[in-house]
């Protein structure tokens, strides 16, 4: 059970890093059109889209990825231990 917990924890952390890289790629023209950019778009956009619908942009700044990363962090630090304590 501990190995599954560790695997899920690492997966959530890697996904957070993928979102951060995806966000940083928006600062570079054409970066999202690269093969890495299209891959990150396919894995990050389905998760970010609900947050973008709920949280409005502040001018030209989209803060929804910050909230999305905070939710992942919360799930990793509090959600997983509670889930595995029930099992």
N, C-alpha and C positions, 0 to 999 in steps of 0.2 A: 504494500500500500504506500509505503514511503517513497518508493521509486516512481510511482504514478504521480504522487504529489509533487515531487521534484521535477518531473517531466512537464507537468502542466504549468508549474511556476516558471520554468525556463521558457516555455512556449509563450506565455503571456508577456514575459520580459522582452523576448525577441520581437514579438508583434509590436510592442511599444516602440522599440528601436526602428522597426520598419516604418511605422507611422511618422516618426521624427525625420527619418531620411526622406520619406515621401514629401513631407512639408518643406524641408530644406531644398528639395529639387525644384520647387516652384520659384525659387530665387534665381535660377539659372535658365536662360532661354533655351528651349529645345531639350532640356534634360528629361522631361516626362515623355518625350517621344522616343527615347532610347529603349532598348530592350529591357533594361532594368526598370526604367520608368513605367513602361506598360505593365510589367509584372507587378510592381508595387501598386499601380492603379487598380489592377484586378483584385488584389488582396486587401487593400486599404479602403477603397471607396464604399464597398457594401457596409462596412462598419461605421464609416464617418458620415454617410448620408443621413441616417436618422438624427444625428446630432446637429447637422446643418439645417434640417427642417425645423428643429426646436429652438436652436440658439441663433438669433440674428447676427449678422456681421456688424461690426462697429466701424463704419466707414469702409475702408478697404482692408480692414483686418478681420480675419476669420478666426474667432477664438474657439470654435467648436472642436478642433483637434486637441486643444489643451484639456477641455472637459473630457473628451474621449480617452485621453491618456490617463487622466485622473481616475476615471471609472475603471480602466484596466489595472491601475495601481491598487485601487481599493479592492478589486476582485482578487488580486494576487495576495495582498497582505491580510485581508479580513475574510473574503469570501471562500477561498480555498481551505483555510484552516477550519472554518465552521462546517463546510461541506464534508471534509474528511473526518471531523470529530463525530459526525452523525453516522459515518460508515463504520 
